[in-house]
Amino acid sequence: MSNMTKQALEASLKNMMMKKPLDKITIHDLTDDCGISRMAFYYHFKDIYDLIEWVCVEDASKALQGKKNYDTWHEGLLQIFEAVLENKQFVLNAYRCISRDRMESYLYKLTYNLLKDVVDEQSQGIDISDQDKEFIAAFYKYSFVGIMLDWIKQGMNEDYHKIAERITTTMRGNVSNSIRNFTQNN
């Protein structure tokens, strides 16, 4: 029942954001639309921004299922772009109404786990600290999120396949090189 309530709130929020800006949507609007009490909303989320974060993380988790290793991370990257594009109105509305910091935070959560899993896989059997692996994943996370935010800011008009291909070309072999460089410096 709990997940059904969250999914109903997600559907309601996405539907409302097609019609009006996020800053005009209230918790009362959402709970009325779902036929639940405000208490039920607050049982699951502390505020609308918490709901937005949950929606972003859920969409990304679905998009990334099984795409978190070196051979499939490009597919995972494409699927993050596709998830954002599928929810274009929602994302653009959220982008206009919430702070850039908050949007960055959502995107960091979406991409960090993908990149961390790739770094972990590529460093199997190599003596590298967790701190160094986290640094490598964070480095690429910041790069990806910056590119994604630029794409969102520009209205998501550029073909994301081309962007993903450029990212893949730029990163090809670089994760392994970064791991090797960290182990040589220790």
N, C-alpha and C positions, 0 to 999 in steps of 0.2 A: 504494500500500500504506500509506503514511504516514497519509493522510487516513482510510483505513478503520480503522486502529488508533485514531485519535483518536475517530472516530464510535462504535467499539465501546466505548471507555472512557466516552464520554458516555452511551450507552444503559445501560451497566452502572451508572454512578453514579446516573442518574435512577431506574432500577429499584430500586436499593438504598435510595435516599432515600425511596421510597414505603413502605418497611418499617421503617426505623430512622433515628435522627438522624445527621446528618452527622458529628458528633464520635465516633460509634461505627463509622464506616466507615474501613477502613484501605486503604492502597495494595495490600497483600497480598490483601484481599478483591476489589478491582477486577481485579487481574492474574489471580487464580485464575478469576474469573468470565469473563474474556475469553480465557483460555488463552494469555496472553502472559507474558513475563518481567518482573520488576521493572525490569530494565535498559531494556526497551522503553518502560515507562511513563516512566522518567526521561529517555529520549531526547527525549520530546515535552513533558513537563511537569516543573517543579521540585517540585511538591507538589499535594495535592488542591485547594488554593485556586486554583492556577494553572489546573487543569482546569476548575474552576467558572467562572473568568473567561472561559476560552476558550468554554465552553458558552454563557454569557450573550452574548458578543460574536457568536458564530455564529448563535444564535437571532435576535438583533437584526438582523444583516446580512441574513438570509433575510426577516425581516419588513419590512425597509426597502427591499428591492430596488426601485429605480425610484420611490421615494416621497420624494425629497429635494429637492423644489423647492416654491416658494410655493403652487402650485396643488394639490399632492398631499401637503403635509406633514401635513395633518389626517388623511389616510388613514394616513400613516406613524405618527403618534401613536396612532391606533386599533390599528394592527398591533403596536406595542410593547406596549400594554395586552393585546392578545390573546395575544401570545407569552408574556407573564408569566402570564396566566390559564391558558393551555394547560399550563403547567408549574407550576401552583399549589402542589402538594405539594412539589416541588423548591424553589421560591422561598421558601415559608414555612419549610421545614426549614433552608434556607441562612440565611434572615433570623434565625432563632432561634439558629443555631450560630456565625455569624461576626459580627464586629464591625460596627457601623453604618457605620463609616468604610469598611470594605471593600465593603459593600453599596452605599454611595453611589458609591464608585469604579467599580463595575461599571455602575451606572445612568448615571453621568456619561459613560462611554465609549459607551453605547448612544445617548444623546440628543444629545451634543455635535455629532457629525458631521451629524445631521439638521438641527440648528439652524444650524450653520456653513454648510452648503450653502444654506439659505434666505437667510441674511444675505448670502452671496457673490452669490447670484442677484439679490437686491433692490438690491445696491449696484453692479451693473454700470454702468460709465460714470460713476460718482460718485467724486470724489476723497476717499477715506476710507482711513486707514491700516489695514494688516492688524491692528495692535494694537487699534485701535478696533473693528474687525469681530469680533475674537476676544472682546473684552470684551462686546459685545452678545450674541453667541452664548452666552457663559458666564453672563451675567445670566439669560437665559431658561432655560438648562440647570439652574441651581440652583433656579429656581422649579418647573420641571417635576419634577425629582427629589424635591424636598420633598413635592410633592403625591402622587407615585407612592409614596414611602415611607410616607406617612400611609395611603394606600389599602392597601398591603401589611400594615402594622401592624394595621389594623382588619379583617384577614382577607379582603380583596378582595371584600367583599359588595356595596358600592355599585356601581351600574351604571356601568361605565367609559365607556360612550357619553356619559352625562351629564357626566362629569368632562372628557372630551375636548372636548365641546361648550363647556363653561365656559372651558376653556383657550383654545380657538380664539376664542371671543367676546372674552376678555380681551386676546388678542394681536392681534386683527384691526387691521391698520394700524399697530400699534405698532413692528414691526420697521422699517418704512419711516420712521416718525417718528423713531425712535432714530437711524437712519442720517442723516437730514436734520439732526437736532439736533447730532450730532457734527460734521457738515461746517460748520454755522453757527458753531460755537464755535472752529473752527480758523482 
